[in-house]
Amino acid sequence: MTTLGKVVLTLLILAVAGVGAYKWWDKLNPNAATAATAKADSSKATATKSGGEPALNAADFVAPLDACPLLPPAAAYVAKDNIVDVELSEYAGYSGLIVANGGLEPTENSLFFRKHGFKLRIKLSEEESWPALNAGRIAAAATTVDVLTAYCRNFQVVAPVQIGFSRGADGIVVRKEIRRINDLKGRTLVTAQFTESDFFIRYLAQEAGLGVHMLRTPSERPDPERLNLLFAVDAFTAGDLFLKDLESGSGKLAGCVSWAPKTTEVVEASKGAAVMLTTNKNLLIIADILVVNKGFAQANPKIVAGLTEGVLEGNRQVRDNPAAHLDLIAKSFKWSAAQAREELAKVHLSNLPENIAFYSGAIDAAGSFSGIFSSALLAYGQLIDQPTDADRYMNATHLEALKASGAFASQTVAIAPIRSQAGGALEGDPLLSKDIRFLFEPNSSKLDLNHPDNLTNLESIKRLLQVSPGSTILLRGHVDNALVEKFRKEGGDAFVRQMALKAMELSKNRAAEIKTTLIQRLSVQAGRIETIGRGWEEPSGTDAEKNRRVEVQWFTVE
Protein backbone atom coordinates (compact mmCIF):
# COMPACT_ATOMS: atom_id res chain seq x y z
CA MET A 1 0.00 0.00 0.00
CA THR A 2 1.33 3.42 -0.89
CA THR A 3 1.84 6.17 1.64
CA LEU A 4 -1.17 8.02 0.26
CA GLY A 5 -3.32 4.91 0.60
CA LYS A 6 -2.31 4.50 4.23
CA VAL A 7 -3.28 8.09 4.97
CA VAL A 8 -6.67 7.71 3.30
CA LEU A 9 -7.36 4.42 5.14
CA THR A 10 -6.42 5.99 8.46
CA LEU A 11 -8.80 8.91 7.85
CA LEU A 12 -11.64 6.55 6.97
CA ILE A 13 -11.11 4.51 10.15
CA LEU A 14 -11.08 7.68 12.24
CA ALA A 15 -14.27 8.95 10.55
CA VAL A 16 -16.15 5.70 11.23
CA ALA A 17 -14.96 5.72 14.86
CA GLY A 18 -16.08 9.31 15.24
CA VAL A 19 -19.56 8.61 13.91
CA GLY A 20 -19.90 5.62 16.21
CA ALA A 21 -18.75 7.56 19.22
CA TYR A 22 -21.22 10.34 18.41
CA LYS A 23 -24.16 7.93 18.07
CA TRP A 24 -23.32 5.99 21.23
CA TRP A 25 -22.10 8.89 23.37
CA ASP A 26 -25.40 9.31 25.23
CA LYS A 27 -25.25 5.69 26.41
CA LEU A 28 -21.53 5.79 27.20
CA ASN A 29 -21.88 9.08 29.14
CA PRO A 30 -25.48 9.54 30.44
CA ASN A 31 -24.55 12.59 32.52
CA ALA A 32 -23.53 14.45 29.40
CA ALA A 33 -26.83 13.51 27.71
CA THR A 34 -28.82 14.78 30.69
CA ALA A 35 -26.95 18.06 30.63
CA ALA A 36 -27.56 18.49 26.91
CA THR A 37 -31.26 17.76 27.31
CA ALA A 38 -31.53 20.21 30.19
CA LYS A 39 -29.85 22.89 28.12
CA ALA A 40 -32.16 22.25 25.19
CA ASP A 41 -35.22 22.48 27.44
CA SER A 42 -34.09 25.55 29.38
CA SER A 43 -36.45 27.81 27.46
CA LYS A 44 -39.37 25.56 28.34
CA ALA A 45 -38.47 25.61 32.02
CA THR A 46 -39.30 29.30 32.24
CA ALA A 47 -42.86 28.52 31.20
CA THR A 48 -43.54 25.86 33.85
CA LYS A 49 -43.74 25.76 37.60
CA SER A 50 -41.90 23.22 39.73
CA GLY A 51 -44.85 20.86 39.62
CA GLY A 52 -44.86 20.88 35.82
CA GLU A 53 -48.04 22.92 35.17
CA PRO A 54 -47.62 24.92 31.93
CA ALA A 55 -48.01 28.68 32.03
CA LEU A 56 -50.40 30.59 29.78
CA ASN A 57 -49.80 30.82 26.05
CA ALA A 58 -51.47 32.59 23.15
CA ALA A 59 -53.38 29.48 22.06
CA ASP A 60 -55.36 29.59 25.32
CA PHE A 61 -57.08 32.83 24.31
CA VAL A 62 -59.19 34.25 21.48
CA ALA A 63 -58.47 37.54 19.76
CA PRO A 64 -60.94 40.26 20.73
CA LEU A 65 -63.42 41.62 18.22
CA ASP A 66 -63.11 45.33 17.47
CA ALA A 67 -66.73 45.69 16.32
CA CYS A 68 -70.17 44.19 16.85
CA PRO A 69 -70.38 40.43 16.15
CA LEU A 70 -72.02 39.48 12.87
CA LEU A 71 -75.16 37.35 12.61
CA PRO A 72 -76.73 35.54 9.63
CA PRO A 73 -79.40 37.41 7.66
CA ALA A 74 -82.73 37.77 9.43
CA ALA A 75 -85.63 35.49 8.53
CA ALA A 76 -89.01 34.93 10.15
CA TYR A 77 -89.57 31.79 12.21
CA VAL A 78 -92.56 29.67 11.16
CA ALA A 79 -94.16 27.33 13.69
CA LYS A 80 -94.91 23.73 12.65
CA ASP A 81 -97.74 21.61 14.06
CA ASN A 82 -98.72 24.47 16.35
CA ILE A 83 -95.45 24.05 18.30
CA VAL A 84 -93.31 27.07 19.13
CA ASP A 85 -89.58 26.40 19.68
CA VAL A 86 -87.75 28.20 22.48
CA GLU A 87 -84.11 27.72 23.43
CA LEU A 88 -82.84 28.32 26.97
CA SER A 89 -79.68 27.65 28.93
CA GLU A 90 -79.38 25.74 32.20
CA TYR A 91 -80.28 28.57 34.56
CA ALA A 92 -82.79 28.77 37.41
CA GLY A 93 -83.96 32.17 36.23
CA TYR A 94 -85.95 30.40 33.49
CA SER A 95 -87.84 28.22 35.95
CA GLY A 96 -91.07 30.19 35.60
CA LEU A 97 -91.26 29.51 31.88
CA ILE A 98 -90.66 25.80 32.47
CA VAL A 99 -93.28 25.61 35.22
CA ALA A 100 -95.85 27.35 33.01
CA ASN A 101 -95.13 24.76 30.32
CA GLY A 102 -95.22 21.81 32.73
CA GLY A 103 -91.67 20.83 31.70
CA LEU A 104 -89.66 20.97 28.51
CA GLU A 105 -91.85 19.04 26.07
CA PRO A 106 -94.92 20.40 24.24
CA THR A 107 -98.14 19.38 25.97
CA GLU A 108 -101.82 20.24 25.95
CA ASN A 109 -101.66 20.50 29.75
CA SER A 110 -99.46 23.59 29.63
CA LEU A 111 -100.76 27.07 30.39
CA PHE A 112 -99.78 28.09 26.89
CA PHE A 113 -102.09 25.55 25.25
CA ARG A 114 -104.96 25.72 27.75
CA LYS A 115 -105.22 29.51 27.65
CA HIS A 116 -103.62 30.54 24.36
CA GLY A 117 -103.95 27.52 22.08
CA PHE A 118 -100.31 26.79 21.19
CA LYS A 119 -97.69 24.37 22.48
CA LEU A 120 -94.18 25.22 23.57
CA ARG A 121 -91.08 23.09 23.03
CA ILE A 122 -88.12 24.10 25.19
CA LYS A 123 -84.60 23.04 24.27
CA LEU A 124 -81.76 23.46 26.75
CA SER A 125 -78.45 24.41 25.18
CA GLU A 126 -75.29 26.18 26.28
CA GLU A 127 -74.40 27.08 22.71
CA GLU A 128 -75.01 30.59 21.43
CA SER A 129 -78.58 30.74 20.10
CA TRP A 130 -78.43 34.16 18.43
CA PRO A 131 -77.60 32.92 14.90
CA ALA A 132 -80.49 30.42 15.03
CA LEU A 133 -82.86 33.03 16.44
CA ASN A 134 -81.93 35.64 13.85
CA ALA A 135 -82.19 33.16 10.98
CA GLY A 136 -85.64 31.96 12.08
CA ARG A 137 -84.68 28.46 13.17
CA ILE A 138 -86.17 29.07 16.64
CA ALA A 139 -88.92 31.42 17.76
CA ALA A 140 -87.51 32.75 21.01
CA ALA A 141 -84.67 32.58 23.50
CA ALA A 142 -83.56 34.29 26.69
CA THR A 143 -80.67 36.70 27.02
CA THR A 144 -79.63 39.80 28.97
CA VAL A 145 -80.24 43.42 28.00
CA ASP A 146 -76.53 44.15 27.55
CA VAL A 147 -76.24 41.45 24.87
CA LEU A 148 -78.76 43.35 22.74
CA THR A 149 -76.47 46.36 22.92
CA ALA A 150 -73.42 44.32 21.90
CA TYR A 151 -75.03 42.78 18.82
CA CYS A 152 -76.05 46.17 17.43
CA ARG A 153 -78.38 46.40 14.44
CA ASN A 154 -77.67 42.79 13.45
CA PHE A 155 -80.09 41.38 16.01
CA GLN A 156 -83.66 41.32 14.63
CA VAL A 157 -85.63 40.55 17.80
CA VAL A 158 -88.18 42.10 20.14
CA ALA A 159 -88.20 41.85 23.93
CA PRO A 160 -91.78 41.67 25.26
CA VAL A 161 -91.09 40.74 28.91
CA GLN A 162 -88.40 40.79 31.56
CA ILE A 163 -87.85 37.33 33.04
CA GLY A 164 -85.87 38.46 36.06
CA PHE A 165 -82.59 39.64 37.53
CA SER A 166 -79.54 37.47 38.07
CA ARG A 167 -78.75 37.78 41.78
CA GLY A 168 -75.38 36.25 42.42
CA ALA A 169 -74.82 34.00 39.44
CA ASP A 170 -72.21 36.33 37.90
CA GLY A 171 -69.01 37.09 39.80
CA ILE A 172 -65.47 38.46 39.76
CA VAL A 173 -62.79 36.23 41.26
CA VAL A 174 -59.43 37.88 42.01
CA ARG A 175 -56.14 37.34 43.79
CA LYS A 176 -56.62 37.75 47.53
CA GLU A 177 -54.67 41.02 47.80
CA ILE A 178 -57.19 42.85 45.58
CA ARG A 179 -59.83 44.60 47.70
CA ARG A 180 -61.78 46.81 45.32
CA ILE A 181 -62.31 47.49 41.62
CA ASN A 182 -59.85 50.40 41.73
CA ASP A 183 -57.06 47.94 42.64
CA LEU A 184 -57.37 46.43 39.15
CA LYS A 185 -55.67 49.42 37.55
CA GLY A 186 -52.79 48.09 35.44
CA ARG A 187 -53.84 44.48 36.11
CA THR A 188 -55.30 41.86 33.73
CA LEU A 189 -58.52 39.86 33.98
CA VAL A 190 -59.81 37.12 31.68
CA THR A 191 -63.46 36.78 30.61
CA ALA A 192 -65.58 36.01 27.53
CA GLN A 193 -66.21 38.91 25.17
CA PHE A 194 -69.69 40.37 24.59
CA THR A 195 -71.26 38.26 27.35
CA GLU A 196 -72.86 39.50 30.56
CA SER A 197 -69.51 38.84 32.26
CA ASP A 198 -67.74 41.23 29.88
CA PHE A 199 -70.40 43.87 30.51
CA PHE A 200 -70.32 43.28 34.29
CA ILE A 201 -66.64 44.13 34.68
CA ARG A 202 -66.77 46.96 32.12
CA TYR A 203 -69.69 48.53 33.98
CA LEU A 204 -67.87 48.46 37.32
CA ALA A 205 -64.61 49.71 35.79
CA GLN A 206 -66.52 52.58 34.22
CA GLU A 207 -68.03 53.55 37.57
CA ALA A 208 -64.57 53.41 39.17
CA GLY A 209 -63.17 55.71 36.48
CA LEU A 210 -60.99 52.98 34.96
CA GLY A 211 -60.52 52.71 31.21
CA VAL A 212 -60.43 49.26 29.59
CA HIS A 213 -57.65 47.97 27.35
CA MET A 214 -58.03 44.74 25.37
CA LEU A 215 -55.05 42.40 25.02
CA ARG A 216 -54.64 39.80 22.28
CA THR A 217 -52.14 37.53 24.00
CA PRO A 218 -50.84 37.13 27.56
CA SER A 219 -47.37 38.21 26.40
CA GLU A 220 -48.65 41.63 25.31
CA ARG A 221 -47.70 44.40 27.73
CA PRO A 222 -50.63 45.55 29.91
CA ASP A 223 -51.60 49.22 30.00
CA PRO A 224 -50.48 50.49 33.44
CA GLU A 225 -53.25 53.11 33.61
CA ARG A 226 -56.21 50.93 32.63
CA LEU A 227 -57.89 47.62 33.39
CA ASN A 228 -56.65 45.05 30.88
CA LEU A 229 -58.83 42.25 29.50
CA LEU A 230 -57.93 38.97 27.85
CA PHE A 231 -60.67 36.81 26.34
CA ALA A 232 -61.38 33.09 26.50
CA VAL A 233 -63.71 31.12 24.26
CA ASP A 234 -66.34 31.15 27.03
CA ALA A 235 -66.74 32.24 30.65
CA PHE A 236 -66.10 28.79 32.13
CA THR A 237 -62.81 28.55 30.25
CA ALA A 238 -61.91 31.98 31.63
CA GLY A 239 -62.17 30.55 35.14
CA ASP A 240 -59.99 27.59 34.20
CA LEU A 241 -57.33 29.89 32.73
CA PHE A 242 -57.15 32.00 35.87
CA LEU A 243 -56.77 28.86 37.96
CA LYS A 244 -54.06 27.64 35.58
CA ASP A 245 -52.22 30.93 35.99
CA LEU A 246 -52.43 30.66 39.79
CA GLU A 247 -51.01 27.15 39.68
CA SER A 248 -48.20 28.07 37.26
CA GLY A 249 -47.12 31.02 39.38
CA SER A 250 -46.71 33.28 36.34
CA GLY A 251 -48.82 36.06 37.85
CA LYS A 252 -50.09 37.36 34.51
CA LEU A 253 -53.76 37.27 35.52
CA ALA A 254 -55.26 39.17 38.43
CA GLY A 255 -58.57 37.34 38.16
CA CYS A 256 -61.46 36.18 36.01
CA VAL A 257 -65.07 37.16 35.39
CA SER A 258 -67.40 34.20 35.01
CA TRP A 259 -70.57 32.75 36.52
CA ALA A 260 -71.59 30.06 38.99
CA PRO A 261 -70.70 27.35 39.61
CA LYS A 262 -67.33 28.06 37.93
CA THR A 263 -66.62 31.09 40.13
CA THR A 264 -67.12 29.03 43.29
CA GLU A 265 -65.00 26.19 41.90
CA VAL A 266 -62.09 28.54 41.17
CA VAL A 267 -62.16 30.04 44.67
CA GLU A 268 -62.22 26.60 46.29
CA ALA A 269 -59.51 25.16 44.03
CA SER A 270 -57.22 28.14 44.63
CA LYS A 271 -56.67 27.03 48.26
CA GLY A 272 -56.90 30.56 49.58
CA ALA A 273 -55.01 32.32 46.79
CA ALA A 274 -58.20 33.77 45.23
CA VAL A 275 -61.35 35.36 46.63
CA MET A 276 -64.70 36.50 45.29
CA LEU A 277 -64.36 40.27 44.89
CA THR A 278 -68.08 40.70 44.22
CA THR A 279 -71.08 39.09 42.61
CA ASN A 280 -74.18 40.65 41.10
CA LYS A 281 -76.24 39.46 44.07
CA ASN A 282 -77.04 43.07 44.90
CA LEU A 283 -76.04 44.66 41.61
CA LEU A 284 -79.14 44.58 39.44
CA ILE A 285 -77.50 45.25 36.09
CA ILE A 286 -77.76 41.73 34.66
CA ALA A 287 -81.41 41.61 33.56
CA ASP A 288 -82.77 38.49 31.84
CA ILE A 289 -85.33 39.08 29.09
CA LEU A 290 -87.26 36.95 26.61
CA VAL A 291 -86.32 37.81 23.03
CA VAL A 292 -88.57 36.76 20.14
CA ASN A 293 -87.70 36.50 16.46
CA LYS A 294 -88.93 39.83 15.04
CA GLY A 295 -90.62 38.49 11.92
CA PHE A 296 -92.46 35.84 13.94
CA ALA A 297 -93.52 38.40 16.57
CA GLN A 298 -94.95 40.76 13.97
CA ALA A 299 -96.94 37.95 12.35
CA ASN A 300 -98.11 36.35 15.62
CA PRO A 301 -98.90 39.01 18.27
CA LYS A 302 -101.33 36.68 20.09
CA ILE A 303 -98.64 34.05 20.58
CA VAL A 304 -96.24 36.70 21.90
CA ALA A 305 -98.98 37.85 24.29
CA GLY A 306 -99.32 34.24 25.45
CA LEU A 307 -95.57 33.89 25.97
CA THR A 308 -95.56 37.10 28.00
CA GLU A 309 -98.40 36.02 30.26
CA GLY A 310 -96.90 32.54 30.59
CA VAL A 311 -93.59 33.93 31.85
CA LEU A 312 -95.36 36.08 34.43
CA GLU A 313 -97.72 33.32 35.57
CA GLY A 314 -94.88 30.82 35.88
CA ASN A 315 -92.83 33.37 37.80
CA ARG A 316 -95.79 33.96 40.13
CA GLN A 317 -96.14 30.28 40.88
CA VAL A 318 -92.44 29.85 41.64
CA ARG A 319 -92.27 33.04 43.73
CA ASP A 320 -95.37 32.18 45.75
CA ASN A 321 -94.54 28.53 46.41
CA PRO A 322 -91.08 27.45 45.20
CA ALA A 323 -91.16 24.17 47.15
CA ALA A 324 -94.15 22.94 45.13
CA HIS A 325 -92.16 23.18 41.89
CA LEU A 326 -88.70 22.03 42.95
CA ASP A 327 -89.15 18.51 41.56
CA LEU A 328 -90.20 19.74 38.11
CA ILE A 329 -87.39 22.32 37.98
CA ALA A 330 -84.84 19.76 39.17
CA LYS A 331 -86.01 17.19 36.63
CA SER A 332 -85.87 19.68 33.76
CA PHE A 333 -82.34 20.80 34.56
CA LYS A 334 -81.18 17.37 35.78
CA TRP A 335 -80.50 18.77 39.24
CA SER A 336 -81.26 17.51 42.71
CA ALA A 337 -84.05 19.24 44.61
CA ALA A 338 -81.45 20.75 46.93
CA GLN A 339 -79.52 22.15 43.96
CA ALA A 340 -82.71 23.58 42.48
CA ARG A 341 -83.45 25.34 45.76
CA GLU A 342 -79.90 26.70 45.93
CA GLU A 343 -79.95 27.98 42.34
CA LEU A 344 -83.36 29.63 42.75
CA ALA A 345 -81.88 31.70 45.57
CA LYS A 346 -79.57 33.36 43.00
CA VAL A 347 -82.36 34.84 40.88
CA HIS A 348 -85.20 37.31 41.21
CA LEU A 349 -88.19 36.35 39.07
CA SER A 350 -89.97 39.52 37.96
CA ASN A 351 -93.70 40.10 38.34
CA LEU A 352 -95.99 42.40 36.33
CA PRO A 353 -95.55 45.71 38.23
CA GLU A 354 -91.79 45.16 38.27
CA ASN A 355 -91.93 44.63 34.52
CA ILE A 356 -93.97 47.79 33.95
CA ALA A 357 -91.47 49.79 36.02
CA PHE A 358 -88.49 48.12 34.32
CA TYR A 359 -89.76 49.07 30.86
CA SER A 360 -90.90 52.57 31.81
CA GLY A 361 -87.77 53.45 33.79
CA ALA A 362 -89.84 54.30 36.87
CA ILE A 363 -88.34 51.65 39.12
CA ASP A 364 -86.24 53.10 41.96
CA ALA A 365 -84.87 49.85 43.37
CA ALA A 366 -83.29 48.36 40.25
CA GLY A 367 -81.92 49.09 36.82
CA SER A 368 -84.30 49.84 33.98
CA PHE A 369 -84.25 48.38 30.45
CA SER A 370 -83.12 51.63 28.83
CA GLY A 371 -80.74 52.40 31.70
CA ILE A 372 -78.91 49.08 31.41
CA PHE A 373 -78.90 49.35 27.60
CA SER A 374 -77.34 52.82 27.76
CA SER A 375 -74.83 51.68 30.40
CA ALA A 376 -73.72 48.90 28.06
CA LEU A 377 -73.31 51.39 25.21
CA LEU A 378 -71.05 53.50 27.39
CA ALA A 379 -69.17 50.49 28.75
CA TYR A 380 -68.37 49.05 25.30
CA GLY A 381 -67.63 52.45 23.77
CA GLN A 382 -66.25 52.38 20.24
CA LEU A 383 -66.65 48.60 19.96
CA ILE A 384 -70.32 49.29 19.22
CA ASP A 385 -69.83 50.39 15.62
CA GLN A 386 -73.55 50.22 14.75
CA PRO A 387 -75.26 51.60 17.87
CA THR A 388 -79.01 51.36 18.33
CA ASP A 389 -81.50 52.57 20.91
CA ALA A 390 -83.30 50.43 23.47
CA ASP A 391 -86.62 51.36 21.88
CA ARG A 392 -85.67 49.21 18.90
CA TYR A 393 -86.19 46.11 21.05
CA MET A 394 -88.56 47.13 23.86
CA ASN A 395 -92.21 46.20 23.35
CA ALA A 396 -94.34 46.64 26.47
CA THR A 397 -97.64 46.34 24.58
CA HIS A 398 -98.59 43.00 26.08
CA LEU A 399 -97.51 44.04 29.58
CA GLU A 400 -99.71 47.13 29.40
CA ALA A 401 -102.64 45.03 28.16
CA LEU A 402 -102.27 42.68 31.13
CA LYS A 403 -102.20 45.64 33.50
CA ALA A 404 -105.32 47.11 31.91
CA SER A 405 -107.13 43.78 32.24
CA GLY A 406 -106.54 43.69 35.99
CA ALA A 407 -104.32 40.60 35.79
CA PHE A 408 -101.87 40.14 38.66
CA ALA A 409 -103.58 43.08 40.42
CA SER A 410 -102.38 42.03 43.89
CA GLN A 411 -98.70 42.10 42.95
CA THR A 412 -96.35 44.89 44.05
CA VAL A 413 -92.75 45.82 43.36
CA ALA A 414 -90.68 43.87 45.87
CA ILE A 415 -86.94 43.82 45.25
CA ALA A 416 -84.95 43.67 48.48
CA PRO A 417 -81.23 43.35 49.25
CA ILE A 418 -79.92 39.86 49.90
CA ARG A 419 -77.74 39.73 53.00
CA SER A 420 -75.30 36.89 53.55
CA GLN A 421 -73.73 38.19 56.75
CA ALA A 422 -74.69 40.35 59.71
CA GLY A 423 -73.65 43.96 60.06
CA GLY A 424 -74.02 47.16 58.10
CA ALA A 425 -72.58 47.68 54.67
CA LEU A 426 -70.14 50.31 55.92
CA GLU A 427 -68.26 47.73 58.00
CA GLY A 428 -66.47 46.28 54.97
CA ASP A 429 -64.40 47.64 52.12
CA PRO A 430 -66.14 49.66 49.41
CA LEU A 431 -66.65 47.85 46.13
CA LEU A 432 -65.21 50.88 44.38
CA SER A 433 -64.52 54.56 44.83
CA LYS A 434 -64.61 57.44 42.38
CA ASP A 435 -63.53 61.07 42.58
CA ILE A 436 -66.03 63.69 41.47
CA ARG A 437 -65.42 67.43 41.15
CA PHE A 438 -68.53 69.33 42.25
CA LEU A 439 -68.52 73.08 41.63
CA PHE A 440 -69.25 75.24 44.68
CA GLU A 441 -69.39 78.96 45.08
CA PRO A 442 -65.92 80.30 46.11
CA ASN A 443 -64.97 79.48 49.72
CA SER A 444 -68.51 78.26 50.27
CA SER A 445 -70.41 75.01 50.70
CA LYS A 446 -73.23 76.21 48.45
CA LEU A 447 -73.54 73.94 45.40
CA ASP A 448 -74.00 75.60 42.03
CA LEU A 449 -77.15 73.85 40.74
CA ASN A 450 -77.12 75.85 37.53
CA HIS A 451 -74.01 74.03 36.34
CA PRO A 452 -74.89 70.96 34.25
CA ASP A 453 -71.84 68.98 35.46
CA ASN A 454 -73.14 69.14 39.02
CA LEU A 455 -76.52 67.76 37.96
CA THR A 456 -74.87 64.96 35.98
CA ASN A 457 -72.71 64.03 38.95
CA LEU A 458 -75.68 63.94 41.30
CA GLU A 459 -77.52 61.61 38.92
CA SER A 460 -74.49 59.32 38.73
CA ILE A 461 -74.51 58.91 42.52
CA LYS A 462 -78.24 58.17 42.55
CA ARG A 463 -77.76 55.60 39.81
CA LEU A 464 -75.32 53.61 41.95
CA LEU A 465 -77.93 53.37 44.70
CA GLN A 466 -80.68 52.46 42.24
CA VAL A 467 -78.92 49.46 40.74
CA SER A 468 -77.85 48.01 44.09
CA PRO A 469 -80.59 47.41 46.69
CA GLY A 470 -79.39 48.11 50.20
CA SER A 471 -76.13 49.70 49.08
CA THR A 472 -74.87 52.86 50.72
CA ILE A 473 -72.69 55.79 49.73
CA LEU A 474 -69.99 57.48 51.77
CA LEU A 475 -69.25 61.03 50.57
CA ARG A 476 -65.73 62.07 51.57
CA GLY A 477 -65.18 65.80 51.09
CA HIS A 478 -61.71 67.14 50.21
CA VAL A 479 -60.18 70.58 49.63
CA ASP A 480 -56.81 71.40 48.08
CA ASN A 481 -53.64 71.88 50.13
CA ALA A 482 -52.00 74.48 47.88
CA LEU A 483 -51.90 77.20 50.58
CA VAL A 484 -50.45 75.16 53.44
CA GLU A 485 -46.92 76.52 53.05
CA LYS A 486 -48.26 80.05 52.75
CA PHE A 487 -50.18 79.61 56.02
CA ARG A 488 -47.02 78.26 57.69
CA LYS A 489 -45.02 81.32 56.62
CA GLU A 490 -47.77 83.67 57.81
CA GLY A 491 -48.39 82.16 61.24
CA GLY A 492 -46.35 79.03 61.79
CA ASP A 493 -47.64 75.57 62.63
CA ALA A 494 -50.33 76.91 64.95
CA PHE A 495 -51.90 78.87 62.10
CA VAL A 496 -51.65 75.84 59.83
CA ARG A 497 -53.58 73.76 62.41
CA GLN A 498 -56.21 76.49 62.71
CA MET A 499 -56.71 76.63 58.96
CA ALA A 500 -56.70 72.82 58.75
CA LEU A 501 -59.72 72.74 61.07
CA LYS A 502 -61.50 75.27 58.85
CA ALA A 503 -60.65 73.19 55.79
CA MET A 504 -62.01 70.10 57.53
CA GLU A 505 -65.25 71.96 58.33
CA LEU A 506 -65.60 73.29 54.76
CA SER A 507 -65.08 69.83 53.24
CA LYS A 508 -67.59 68.33 55.69
CA ASN A 509 -70.18 70.99 54.85
CA ARG A 510 -69.68 70.46 51.13
CA ALA A 511 -70.25 66.72 51.48
CA ALA A 512 -73.33 67.44 53.59
CA GLU A 513 -74.62 69.84 50.92
CA ILE A 514 -74.39 67.09 48.31
CA LYS A 515 -76.25 64.71 50.61
CA THR A 516 -79.01 67.27 51.22
CA THR A 517 -79.35 67.92 47.49
CA LEU A 518 -79.59 64.19 46.73
CA ILE A 519 -82.36 63.85 49.33
CA GLN A 520 -84.36 66.92 48.40
CA ARG A 521 -83.87 67.07 44.66
CA LEU A 522 -83.51 63.40 43.70
CA SER A 523 -85.52 61.73 46.51
CA VAL A 524 -82.63 59.56 47.70
CA GLN A 525 -83.22 57.96 51.12
CA ALA A 526 -81.24 59.78 53.80
CA GLY A 527 -80.23 56.55 55.51
CA ARG A 528 -78.28 55.41 52.45
CA ILE A 529 -75.79 58.30 52.51
CA GLU A 530 -73.01 59.00 55.00
CA THR A 531 -70.68 62.01 54.91
CA ILE A 532 -67.27 62.93 56.27
CA GLY A 533 -64.95 65.89 55.77
CA ARG A 534 -61.24 65.19 55.29
CA GLY A 535 -60.01 68.73 54.62
CA TRP A 536 -56.63 68.64 52.89
CA GLU A 537 -55.46 65.51 54.74
CA GLU A 538 -55.75 63.15 51.76
CA PRO A 539 -54.48 64.85 48.57
CA SER A 540 -54.78 62.74 45.42
CA GLY A 541 -51.63 64.34 43.98
CA THR A 542 -50.04 67.73 43.39
CA ASP A 543 -52.81 69.12 41.16
CA ALA A 544 -54.80 71.58 43.29
CA GLU A 545 -57.82 71.39 40.98
CA LYS A 546 -58.06 67.60 41.34
CA ASN A 547 -57.75 67.86 45.11
CA ARG A 548 -60.96 69.92 45.26
CA ARG A 549 -63.13 66.84 45.05
CA VAL A 550 -65.67 64.59 46.68
CA GLU A 551 -64.69 60.94 46.84
CA VAL A 552 -67.70 58.66 46.47
CA GLN A 553 -67.26 55.25 48.10
CA TRP A 554 -69.89 52.66 47.18
CA PHE A 555 -70.62 49.92 49.72
CA THR A 556 -72.73 47.03 48.50
CA VAL A 557 -74.43 44.50 50.74
CA GLU A 558 -72.49 41.24 50.95
Order of alpha helices (4+ residues) and beta strands (2+ residues): alpha-alpha-alpha-beta-alpha-alpha-beta-alpha-beta-alpha-beta-beta-beta-alpha-beta-beta-alpha-beta-alpha-beta-beta-alpha-alpha-alpha-alpha-beta-alpha-alpha-alpha-beta-alpha-beta-alpha-beta-alpha-beta
